Amino acid sequence: MTSFRSRTRSRTRARTLARSLVMDVSPLRESRPFRDVFLARTVSVFAIGMLTVAIPVQLYEMTGSIAYVGAASATTAVSLLAGFLLGGDWADRYDRGRLILASRGVAAVGFGLLAVNAFVSHPAVWPLFVLGVLDGLTSGISITALTAAVPALVGPDKLVAAGALNALTVRLGSVAAPALGGAVIAAFGVRWNYAIAAAATLAILLPLLRLPGLRPAETSPGNPAVAMFAGVRFVLGEPTVGGLMLVGLLGMLASGVLVAIPAFVDQQLHAGPAVTGLLYSAPAAGAVLSSLTSGWATRANRAGRGVLLATVAAFGLLAVLGTVHEPYLVVVLLVVFGLVTSIDEILRFALIQTYTPDSMLGRVSSLWSAQETSGAAAGALITGFVAAHLPIGRAIVVYGLVGTGLAALFTAVLASLRGAELNRAAHPGRQKIDEEVDQQVGQQLDQQQPDQQQPDQQRLERQVQPG
């Protein structure tokens, strides 16, 4: 009897543990607006991923020039960064739901024009550049508006779950979308790649029409430059959000080391392209695993400490990676690296949404997206510089050790971030932060738009109700 009870308790504990690890999908189940936005984001990620293959392939087929391909990729990246910044201002100025709808609608038109250009007998080169820029701008705007809208769609207690779902979409899309795009091109040609992206993007506009009003609680100042400066000043003045941005930038530098994989495979592992492809996919596999087992993160008591420890661990893994000569061990380390960096991303997303007032969410989200994009690029440049002066394995070790030291230093000095929690009720300073920011915004509106202010009652009626 005792043995039976012991086995029963063990099985019960195992089931409880398994349930606690499984991804929390309740935001999809409980909020129809979030489901609509999640569907739109998923389709957008796959459409954009298909275009990242289609445009370079078509350009190279038409010109035979790698320089053209590089120039198109660079202009799209710059336009994406511009879209983040422009979207940050607009998301704090206009209805975020309508902004998502409009940006995806324009993107669908752009995809359609790419398809038209590809279907003609003599396609032109310039539309690939112009429409690539349009795609970058619309993507940046919609991503920023969607990020700013999440707290109103799911509520503060579901931010970690929403972040994990979004991270899963991005990771799966980064792996599957280019592969899907390549398969479509191989089977039907590049023109049908554009056509499928356009049709899918048009289809998601219907559910987006059902979104509730998602206007910010306070509109940003009239001058976009003044508005963005206010967002930067808030980030620099709020210790938790500022710390998250600083640690997030450092974390993205860690991802830049992936640029060294081809040289690492050749010089240290002495392997071929098959291993290179496996190593590139390993971090994404770890990130997907992290999202699927993120149930525990919804109950994380010290999320800020988790972000700091994950950053330390990520760079520590890189330092170990540089010493390894066995491909299978490198794969394991990169899977764990992807898992750790995904945990960092999920917790940072939830904390930024928790500690940022609604009136600043658009601009702070745009700065967060911009620093992630630029951080990965900067990490790749730094890795390339170090690798040019040291053997590849030693370069990765040095990069990892320096990053570990910086992450440890941030852990020691960023006391506010160390104590950051996801439960709003646990933060007695939260209300003070909101009041101070609302007061600053009100003063700026008094100075710049004295005739456009609205009574308090009208402002309260515009508050977003979760779906």
Contacts in CASP RR format, 6 or more apart in sequence:
PFRMAT RR
TARGET T0000
AUTHOR 0000-0000-0000
METHOD contacts of the structure
MODEL  1
MTSFRSRTRSRTRARTLARSLVMDVSPLRESRPFRDVFLARTVSVFAIGM
LTVAIPVQLYEMTGSIAYVGAASATTAVSLLAGFLLGGDWADRYDRGRLI
LASRGVAAVGFGLLAVNAFVSHPAVWPLFVLGVLDGLTSGISITALTAAV
PALVGPDKLVAAGALNALTVRLGSVAAPALGGAVIAAFGVRWNYAIAAAA
TLAILLPLLRLPGLRPAETSPGNPAVAMFAGVRFVLGEPTVGGLMLVGLL
GMLASGVLVAIPAFVDQQLHAGPAVTGLLYSAPAAGAVLSSLTSGWATRA
NRAGRGVLLATVAAFGLLAVLGTVHEPYLVVVLLVVFGLVTSIDEILRFA
LIQTYTPDSMLGRVSSLWSAQETSGAAAGALITGFVAAHLPIGRAIVVYG
LVGTGLAALFTAVLASLRGAELNRAAHPGRQKIDEEVDQQVGQQLDQQQP
DQQQPDQQRLERQVQPG
20 295 0 8 1.000
20 296 0 8 1.000
20 299 0 8 1.000
21 293 0 8 1.000
21 295 0 8 1.000
21 296 0 8 1.000
22 292 0 8 1.000
22 293 0 8 1.000
22 295 0 8 1.000
23 161 0 8 1.000
23 164 0 8 1.000
23 165 0 8 1.000
23 168 0 8 1.000
23 291 0 8 1.000
23 292 0 8 1.000
23 293 0 8 1.000
23 294 0 8 1.000
23 295 0 8 1.000
24 158 0 8 1.000
24 160 0 8 1.000
24 161 0 8 1.000
24 164 0 8 1.000
24 294 0 8 1.000
24 295 0 8 1.000
24 298 0 8 1.000
25 161 0 8 1.000
25 165 0 8 1.000
26 158 0 8 1.000
26 161 0 8 1.000
27 34 0 8 1.000
27 38 0 8 1.000
27 153 0 8 1.000
27 154 0 8 1.000
27 158 0 8 1.000
27 161 0 8 1.000
27 162 0 8 1.000
27 165 0 8 1.000
28 34 0 8 1.000
28 35 0 8 1.000
28 38 0 8 1.000
28 165 0 8 1.000
30 154 0 8 1.000
30 158 0 8 1.000
31 153 0 8 1.000
31 154 0 8 1.000
31 158 0 8 1.000
31 466 0 8 1.000
31 467 0 8 1.000
32 210 0 8 1.000
32 467 0 8 1.000
33 153 0 8 1.000
33 210 0 8 1.000
33 211 0 8 1.000
33 212 0 8 1.000
33 466 0 8 1.000
33 467 0 8 1.000
34 150 0 8 1.000
34 153 0 8 1.000
34 154 0 8 1.000
34 162 0 8 1.000
34 467 0 8 1.000
35 207 0 8 1.000
36 207 0 8 1.000
36 208 0 8 1.000
36 210 0 8 1.000
36 211 0 8 1.000
37 100 0 8 1.000
37 146 0 8 1.000
37 149 0 8 1.000
37 150 0 8 1.000
37 153 0 8 1.000
37 208 0 8 1.000
37 211 0 8 1.000
38 165 0 8 1.000
38 166 0 8 1.000
38 169 0 8 1.000
39 204 0 8 1.000
39 207 0 8 1.000
40 100 0 8 1.000
40 104 0 8 1.000
40 146 0 8 1.000
40 204 0 8 1.000
40 207 0 8 1.000
40 208 0 8 1.000
41 146 0 8 1.000
41 166 0 8 1.000
41 169 0 8 1.000
42 169 0 8 1.000
43 200 0 8 1.000
43 201 0 8 1.000
43 203 0 8 1.000
43 204 0 8 1.000
44 104 0 8 1.000
44 107 0 8 1.000
44 139 0 8 1.000
44 142 0 8 1.000
44 201 0 8 1.000
44 204 0 8 1.000
45 169 0 8 1.000
45 170 0 8 1.000
45 173 0 8 1.000
45 174 0 8 1.000
45 177 0 8 1.000
46 173 0 8 1.000
46 176 0 8 1.000
46 177 0 8 1.000
46 180 0 8 1.000
46 200 0 8 1.000
47 107 0 8 1.000
47 111 0 8 1.000
47 177 0 8 1.000
47 197 0 8 1.000
47 200 0 8 1.000
47 201 0 8 1.000
48 135 0 8 1.000
48 139 0 8 1.000
48 177 0 8 1.000
49 173 0 8 1.000
49 174 0 8 1.000
49 177 0 8 1.000
49 178 0 8 1.000
49 181 0 8 1.000
50 177 0 8 1.000
50 178 0 8 1.000
50 180 0 8 1.000
50 181 0 8 1.000
50 182 0 8 1.000
50 184 0 8 1.000
50 193 0 8 1.000
50 196 0 8 1.000
50 197 0 8 1.000
51 111 0 8 1.000
51 114 0 8 1.000
51 132 0 8 1.000
51 135 0 8 1.000
51 193 0 8 1.000
51 194 0 8 1.000
51 197 0 8 1.000
52 177 0 8 1.000
52 178 0 8 1.000
53 178 0 8 1.000
53 181 0 8 1.000
53 182 0 8 1.000
53 185 0 8 1.000
53 193 0 8 1.000
54 114 0 8 1.000
54 181 0 8 1.000
54 185 0 8 1.000
54 190 0 8 1.000
54 193 0 8 1.000
54 194 0 8 1.000
54 197 0 8 1.000
55 72 0 8 1.000
55 76 0 8 1.000
55 114 0 8 1.000
55 128 0 8 1.000
55 132 0 8 1.000
56 69 0 8 1.000
56 70 0 8 1.000
56 72 0 8 1.000
56 73 0 8 1.000
57 182 0 8 1.000
57 185 0 8 1.000
57 190 0 8 1.000
58 118 0 8 1.000
58 123 0 8 1.000
58 128 0 8 1.000
58 190 0 8 1.000
59 65 0 8 1.000
59 68 0 8 1.000
59 69 0 8 1.000
59 72 0 8 1.000
59 125 0 8 1.000
59 128 0 8 1.000
60 66 0 8 1.000
60 68 0 8 1.000
60 69 0 8 1.000
61 190 0 8 1.000
62 123 0 8 1.000
62 125 0 8 1.000
63 125 0 8 1.000
68 125 0 8 1.000
71 129 0 8 1.000
72 128 0 8 1.000
72 129 0 8 1.000
72 132 0 8 1.000
75 129 0 8 1.000
75 132 0 8 1.000
75 133 0 8 1.000
76 132 0 8 1.000
76 133 0 8 1.000
76 135 0 8 1.000
76 136 0 8 1.000
77 373 0 8 1.000
77 377 0 8 1.000
79 132 0 8 1.000
79 133 0 8 1.000
79 134 0 8 1.000
79 135 0 8 1.000
79 136 0 8 1.000
79 137 0 8 1.000
80 136 0 8 1.000
80 137 0 8 1.000
80 139 0 8 1.000
80 140 0 8 1.000
80 373 0 8 1.000
81 370 0 8 1.000
81 373 0 8 1.000
81 374 0 8 1.000
82 137 0 8 1.000
83 136 0 8 1.000
83 137 0 8 1.000
83 138 0 8 1.000
83 139 0 8 1.000
83 140 0 8 1.000
83 141 0 8 1.000
83 144 0 8 1.000
83 366 0 8 1.000
84 140 0 8 1.000
84 141 0 8 1.000
84 143 0 8 1.000
84 144 0 8 1.000
84 366 0 8 1.000
84 367 0 8 1.000
84 369 0 8 1.000
84 370 0 8 1.000
84 373 0 8 1.000
85 228 0 8 1.000
85 366 0 8 1.000
85 370 0 8 1.000
86 137 0 8 1.000
86 140 0 8 1.000
86 141 0 8 1.000
86 366 0 8 1.000
87 99 0 8 1.000
87 140 0 8 1.000
87 141 0 8 1.000
87 144 0 8 1.000
87 145 0 8 1.000
87 362 0 8 1.000
87 366 0 8 1.000
88 141 0 8 1.000
88 144 0 8 1.000
88 145 0 8 1.000
88 148 0 8 1.000
88 228 0 8 1.000
88 362 0 8 1.000
88 363 0 8 1.000
88 365 0 8 1.000
88 366 0 8 1.000
89 220 0 8 1.000
89 224 0 8 1.000
89 227 0 8 1.000
89 228 0 8 1.000
89 362 0 8 1.000
89 363 0 8 1.000
89 366 0 8 1.000
90 99 0 8 1.000
90 141 0 8 1.000
90 145 0 8 1.000
91 99 0 8 1.000
91 144 0 8 1.000
91 145 0 8 1.000
91 148 0 8 1.000
91 149 0 8 1.000
91 216 0 8 1.000
91 361 0 8 1.000
91 362 0 8 1.000
91 363 0 8 1.000
91 365 0 8 1.000
91 366 0 8 1.000
92 148 0 8 1.000
92 216 0 8 1.000
92 219 0 8 1.000
92 220 0 8 1.000
92 227 0 8 1.000
92 359 0 8 1.000
92 360 0 8 1.000
92 361 0 8 1.000
92 362 0 8 1.000
92 363 0 8 1.000
93 216 0 8 1.000
93 219 0 8 1.000
93 220 0 8 1.000
93 222 0 8 1.000
93 227 0 8 1.000
94 215 0 8 1.000
95 213 0 8 1.000
95 214 0 8 1.000
95 215 0 8 1.000
96 145 0 8 1.000
96 146 0 8 1.000
96 148 0 8 1.000
96 149 0 8 1.000
96 152 0 8 1.000
96 214 0 8 1.000
96 215 0 8 1.000
96 216 0 8 1.000
96 362 0 8 1.000
97 145 0 8 1.000
97 149 0 8 1.000
97 208 0 8 1.000
97 211 0 8 1.000
97 213 0 8 1.000
97 214 0 8 1.000
98 211 0 8 1.000
98 213 0 8 1.000
98 214 0 8 1.000
99 141 0 8 1.000
99 142 0 8 1.000
99 145 0 8 1.000
100 142 0 8 1.000
100 145 0 8 1.000
100 146 0 8 1.000
100 149 0 8 1.000
100 208 0 8 1.000
100 211 0 8 1.000
101 205 0 8 1.000
101 208 0 8 1.000
101 209 0 8 1.000
101 211 0 8 1.000
103 138 0 8 1.000
103 139 0 8 1.000
103 140 0 8 1.000
103 141 0 8 1.000
103 142 0 8 1.000
103 145 0 8 1.000
104 138 0 8 1.000
104 142 0 8 1.000
104 201 0 8 1.000
104 204 0 8 1.000
104 205 0 8 1.000
104 208 0 8 1.000
105 138 0 8 1.000
105 201 0 8 1.000
105 202 0 8 1.000
105 205 0 8 1.000
106 134 0 8 1.000
106 138 0 8 1.000
107 134 0 8 1.000
107 135 0 8 1.000
107 138 0 8 1.000
107 139 0 8 1.000
107 142 0 8 1.000
107 201 0 8 1.000
108 198 0 8 1.000
108 201 0 8 1.000
108 202 0 8 1.000
108 205 0 8 1.000
110 131 0 8 1.000
110 134 0 8 1.000
110 135 0 8 1.000
110 198 0 8 1.000
111 135 0 8 1.000
111 194 0 8 1.000
111 195 0 8 1.000
111 197 0 8 1.000
111 198 0 8 1.000
111 201 0 8 1.000
112 194 0 8 1.000
112 195 0 8 1.000
112 198 0 8 1.000
113 127 0 8 1.000
113 131 0 8 1.000
114 127 0 8 1.000
114 128 0 8 1.000
114 131 0 8 1.000
114 194 0 8 1.000
114 198 0 8 1.000
115 191 0 8 1.000
115 192 0 8 1.000
115 194 0 8 1.000
115 195 0 8 1.000
115 198 0 8 1.000
117 123 0 8 1.000
117 124 0 8 1.000
117 127 0 8 1.000
117 128 0 8 1.000
117 131 0 8 1.000
118 190 0 8 1.000
118 191 0 8 1.000
118 194 0 8 1.000
119 191 0 8 1.000
140 369 0 8 1.000
143 369 0 8 1.000
144 362 0 8 1.000
144 365 0 8 1.000
144 366 0 8 1.000
144 369 0 8 1.000
145 362 0 8 1.000
147 349 0 8 1.000
147 353 0 8 1.000
147 361 0 8 1.000
147 362 0 8 1.000
147 365 0 8 1.000
147 368 0 8 1.000
147 369 0 8 1.000
148 216 0 8 1.000
148 361 0 8 1.000
148 362 0 8 1.000
148 365 0 8 1.000
149 214 0 8 1.000
150 159 0 8 1.000
150 162 0 8 1.000
150 163 0 8 1.000
150 166 0 8 1.000
150 353 0 8 1.000
151 159 0 8 1.000
151 353 0 8 1.000
151 358 0 8 1.000
151 361 0 8 1.000
152 214 0 8 1.000
152 358 0 8 1.000
152 464 0 8 1.000
152 465 0 8 1.000
152 466 0 8 1.000
153 162 0 8 1.000
153 214 0 8 1.000
153 466 0 8 1.000
153 467 0 8 1.000
154 161 0 8 1.000
154 162 0 8 1.000
154 466 0 8 1.000
155 466 0 8 1.000
156 353 0 8 1.000
156 354 0 8 1.000
156 422 0 8 1.000
156 424 0 8 1.000
158 298 0 8 1.000
159 349 0 8 1.000
159 350 0 8 1.000
159 353 0 8 1.000
159 354 0 8 1.000
159 422 0 8 1.000
160 294 0 8 1.000
160 295 0 8 1.000
160 297 0 8 1.000
160 298 0 8 1.000
160 300 0 8 1.000
160 303 0 8 1.000
160 346 0 8 1.000
160 347 0 8 1.000
160 350 0 8 1.000
160 422 0 8 1.000
161 294 0 8 1.000
161 295 0 8 1.000
161 298 0 8 1.000
163 346 0 8 1.000
163 349 0 8 1.000
163 350 0 8 1.000
164 291 0 8 1.000
164 294 0 8 1.000
164 295 0 8 1.000
164 297 0 8 1.000
164 346 0 8 1.000
165 291 0 8 1.000
166 349 0 8 1.000
167 287 0 8 1.000
167 290 0 8 1.000
167 291 0 8 1.000
167 342 0 8 1.000
167 345 0 8 1.000
167 346 0 8 1.000
167 349 0 8 1.000
168 288 0 8 1.000
168 291 0 8 1.000
168 292 0 8 1.000
171 284 0 8 1.000
171 287 0 8 1.000
171 288 0 8 1.000
171 291 0 8 1.000
171 342 0 8 1.000
172 288 0 8 1.000
174 284 0 8 1.000
175 281 0 8 1.000
175 284 0 8 1.000
181 193 0 8 1.000
182 193 0 8 1.000
184 192 0 8 1.000
184 193 0 8 1.000
184 196 0 8 1.000
185 193 0 8 1.000
212 464 0 8 1.000
212 465 0 8 1.000
212 467 0 8 1.000
213 464 0 8 1.000
214 464 0 8 1.000
215 462 0 8 1.000
215 464 0 8 1.000
216 358 0 8 1.000
216 359 0 8 1.000
216 361 0 8 1.000
216 362 0 8 1.000
217 357 0 8 1.000
217 358 0 8 1.000
217 359 0 8 1.000
217 438 0 8 1.000
217 459 0 8 1.000
217 462 0 8 1.000
217 463 0 8 1.000
218 358 0 8 1.000
218 359 0 8 1.000
218 438 0 8 1.000
218 441 0 8 1.000
218 442 0 8 1.000
218 445 0 8 1.000
218 459 0 8 1.000
219 359 0 8 1.000
219 445 0 8 1.000
220 227 0 8 1.000
220 230 0 8 1.000
220 359 0 8 1.000
220 363 0 8 1.000
220 441 0 8 1.000
221 227 0 8 1.000
221 230 0 8 1.000
221 441 0 8 1.000
221 444 0 8 1.000
221 445 0 8 1.000
221 448 0 8 1.000
221 449 0 8 1.000
222 448 0 8 1.000
222 449 0 8 1.000
223 448 0 8 1.000
226 444 0 8 1.000
226 448 0 8 1.000
227 363 0 8 1.000
228 363 0 8 1.000
230 360 0 8 1.000
230 363 0 8 1.000
230 440 0 8 1.000
230 441 0 8 1.000
230 444 0 8 1.000
231 360 0 8 1.000
231 363 0 8 1.000
231 364 0 8 1.000
231 367 0 8 1.000
232 367 0 8 1.000
234 241 0 8 1.000
234 356 0 8 1.000
234 360 0 8 1.000
234 363 0 8 1.000
234 364 0 8 1.000
234 437 0 8 1.000
235 241 0 8 1.000
235 242 0 8 1.000
235 245 0 8 1.000
235 364 0 8 1.000
235 367 0 8 1.000
236 242 0 8 1.000
238 355 0 8 1.000
238 356 0 8 1.000
238 433 0 8 1.000
239 414 0 8 1.000
239 416 0 8 1.000
239 417 0 8 1.000
240 351 0 8 1.000
240 355 0 8 1.000
240 416 0 8 1.000
240 417 0 8 1.000
240 420 0 8 1.000
241 352 0 8 1.000
241 355 0 8 1.000
241 356 0 8 1.000
241 364 0 8 1.000
243 410 0 8 1.000
243 414 0 8 1.000
243 416 0 8 1.000
243 417 0 8 1.000
244 304 0 8 1.000
244 307 0 8 1.000
244 348 0 8 1.000
244 351 0 8 1.000
244 352 0 8 1.000
244 355 0 8 1.000
244 417 0 8 1.000
244 420 0 8 1.000
245 367 0 8 1.000
245 368 0 8 1.000
245 371 0 8 1.000
246 410 0 8 1.000
246 414 0 8 1.000
247 307 0 8 1.000
247 308 0 8 1.000
247 311 0 8 1.000
247 348 0 8 1.000
247 407 0 8 1.000
247 410 0 8 1.000
247 414 0 8 1.000
247 417 0 8 1.000
248 307 0 8 1.000
248 311 0 8 1.000
248 344 0 8 1.000
248 348 0 8 1.000
248 371 0 8 1.000
248 372 0 8 1.000
249 371 0 8 1.000
249 375 0 8 1.000
250 311 0 8 1.000
250 403 0 8 1.000
250 406 0 8 1.000
250 407 0 8 1.000
250 410 0 8 1.000
251 311 0 8 1.000
251 314 0 8 1.000
251 315 0 8 1.000
251 341 0 8 1.000
251 344 0 8 1.000
251 407 0 8 1.000
252 371 0 8 1.000
252 372 0 8 1.000
252 374 0 8 1.000
252 375 0 8 1.000
252 376 0 8 1.000
252 378 0 8 1.000
252 379 0 8 1.000
253 375 0 8 1.000
253 376 0 8 1.000
253 378 0 8 1.000
253 379 0 8 1.000
253 382 0 8 1.000
253 403 0 8 1.000
254 311 0 8 1.000
254 314 0 8 1.000
254 315 0 8 1.000
254 318 0 8 1.000
254 337 0 8 1.000
254 341 0 8 1.000
254 379 0 8 1.000
254 400 0 8 1.000
254 403 0 8 1.000
255 283 0 8 1.000
255 341 0 8 1.000
255 375 0 8 1.000
255 376 0 8 1.000
255 379 0 8 1.000
256 375 0 8 1.000
256 376 0 8 1.000
256 377 0 8 1.000
256 378 0 8 1.000
256 379 0 8 1.000
256 380 0 8 1.000
256 382 0 8 1.000
256 383 0 8 1.000
257 318 0 8 1.000
257 379 0 8 1.000
257 383 0 8 1.000
257 396 0 8 1.000
257 399 0 8 1.000
257 400 0 8 1.000
258 280 0 8 1.000
258 283 0 8 1.000
258 380 0 8 1.000
259 379 0 8 1.000
259 380 0 8 1.000
259 383 0 8 1.000
259 384 0 8 1.000
260 383 0 8 1.000
260 384 0 8 1.000
260 387 0 8 1.000
260 392 0 8 1.000
260 395 0 8 1.000
260 396 0 8 1.000
261 276 0 8 1.000
261 279 0 8 1.000
261 280 0 8 1.000
262 276 0 8 1.000
263 387 0 8 1.000
263 392 0 8 1.000
264 279 0 8 1.000
264 322 0 8 1.000
264 330 0 8 1.000
264 392 0 8 1.000
264 393 0 8 1.000
264 396 0 8 1.000
265 271 0 8 1.000
265 272 0 8 1.000
265 275 0 8 1.000
265 276 0 8 1.000
265 279 0 8 1.000
265 327 0 8 1.000
266 272 0 8 1.000
267 391 0 8 1.000
267 392 0 8 1.000
267 393 0 8 1.000
268 322 0 8 1.000
268 325 0 8 1.000
268 392 0 8 1.000
268 393 0 8 1.000
269 275 0 8 1.000
269 325 0 8 1.000
269 326 0 8 1.000
269 327 0 8 1.000
269 330 0 8 1.000
271 327 0 8 1.000
275 327 0 8 1.000
278 327 0 8 1.000
278 331 0 8 1.000
279 327 0 8 1.000
279 330 0 8 1.000
279 331 0 8 1.000
279 334 0 8 1.000
282 330 0 8 1.000
282 331 0 8 1.000
282 334 0 8 1.000
282 335 0 8 1.000
282 337 0 8 1.000
282 338 0 8 1.000
283 334 0 8 1.000
283 335 0 8 1.000
283 337 0 8 1.000
283 338 0 8 1.000
283 341 0 8 1.000
284 338 0 8 1.000
285 335 0 8 1.000
285 338 0 8 1.000
286 335 0 8 1.000
286 336 0 8 1.000
286 337 0 8 1.000
286 338 0 8 1.000
286 339 0 8 1.000
286 342 0 8 1.000
287 338 0 8 1.000
287 339 0 8 1.000
287 341 0 8 1.000
287 342 0 8 1.000
287 345 0 8 1.000
289 335 0 8 1.000
289 339 0 8 1.000
290 338 0 8 1.000
290 339 0 8 1.000
290 340 0 8 1.000
290 342 0 8 1.000
290 343 0 8 1.000
290 346 0 8 1.000
291 342 0 8 1.000
291 346 0 8 1.000
294 343 0 8 1.000
294 346 0 8 1.000
297 303 0 8 1.000
297 343 0 8 1.000
297 346 0 8 1.000
297 347 0 8 1.000
300 306 0 8 1.000
300 347 0 8 1.000
300 422 0 8 1.000
301 421 0 8 1.000
302 418 0 8 1.000
302 419 0 8 1.000
302 420 0 8 1.000
302 421 0 8 1.000
303 347 0 8 1.000
303 350 0 8 1.000
303 351 0 8 1.000
303 420 0 8 1.000
303 421 0 8 1.000
303 422 0 8 1.000
304 347 0 8 1.000
304 351 0 8 1.000
304 417 0 8 1.000
304 418 0 8 1.000
304 419 0 8 1.000
304 420 0 8 1.000
304 421 0 8 1.000
305 418 0 8 1.000
305 419 0 8 1.000
305 420 0 8 1.000
306 343 0 8 1.000
306 344 0 8 1.000
306 347 0 8 1.000
307 344 0 8 1.000
307 347 0 8 1.000
307 348 0 8 1.000
307 351 0 8 1.000
307 417 0 8 1.000
307 420 0 8 1.000
308 407 0 8 1.000
308 410 0 8 1.000
308 411 0 8 1.000
308 414 0 8 1.000
308 417 0 8 1.000
308 418 0 8 1.000
309 411 0 8 1.000
310 340 0 8 1.000
310 341 0 8 1.000
310 343 0 8 1.000
310 344 0 8 1.000
310 347 0 8 1.000
311 344 0 8 1.000
311 407 0 8 1.000
311 410 0 8 1.000
312 404 0 8 1.000
312 405 0 8 1.000
312 407 0 8 1.000
312 408 0 8 1.000
312 411 0 8 1.000
313 340 0 8 1.000
314 337 0 8 1.000
314 338 0 8 1.000
314 340 0 8 1.000
314 341 0 8 1.000
314 344 0 8 1.000
314 407 0 8 1.000
315 399 0 8 1.000
315 400 0 8 1.000
315 401 0 8 1.000
315 402 0 8 1.000
315 403 0 8 1.000
315 404 0 8 1.000
315 405 0 8 1.000
315 406 0 8 1.000
315 407 0 8 1.000
316 400 0 8 1.000
316 401 0 8 1.000
316 403 0 8 1.000
316 404 0 8 1.000
317 333 0 8 1.000
317 336 0 8 1.000
317 337 0 8 1.000
317 340 0 8 1.000
318 337 0 8 1.000
318 396 0 8 1.000
318 397 0 8 1.000
318 399 0 8 1.000
318 400 0 8 1.000
319 396 0 8 1.000
319 397 0 8 1.000
319 399 0 8 1.000
319 400 0 8 1.000
319 401 0 8 1.000
319 404 0 8 1.000
320 333 0 8 1.000
321 330 0 8 1.000
321 333 0 8 1.000
321 334 0 8 1.000
321 337 0 8 1.000
321 396 0 8 1.000
322 393 0 8 1.000
322 394 0 8 1.000
322 396 0 8 1.000
322 397 0 8 1.000
323 393 0 8 1.000
323 397 0 8 1.000
324 330 0 8 1.000
324 333 0 8 1.000
348 368 0 8 1.000
350 422 0 8 1.000
351 420 0 8 1.000
351 422 0 8 1.000
352 364 0 8 1.000
352 365 0 8 1.000
352 368 0 8 1.000
353 361 0 8 1.000
354 422 0 8 1.000
354 424 0 8 1.000
355 420 0 8 1.000
355 427 0 8 1.000
355 430 0 8 1.000
355 433 0 8 1.000
356 364 0 8 1.000
357 433 0 8 1.000
357 434 0 8 1.000
357 437 0 8 1.000
357 438 0 8 1.000
358 464 0 8 1.000
359 437 0 8 1.000
359 438 0 8 1.000
359 441 0 8 1.000
360 437 0 8 1.000
382 399 0 8 1.000
383 395 0 8 1.000
383 396 0 8 1.000
383 399 0 8 1.000
384 395 0 8 1.000
386 395 0 8 1.000
386 398 0 8 1.000
386 399 0 8 1.000
387 395 0 8 1.000
387 396 0 8 1.000
389 395 0 8 1.000
390 398 0 8 1.000
410 417 0 8 1.000
411 418 0 8 1.000
421 427 0 8 1.000
424 430 0 8 1.000
445 452 0 8 1.000
445 453 0 8 1.000
446 453 0 8 1.000
END
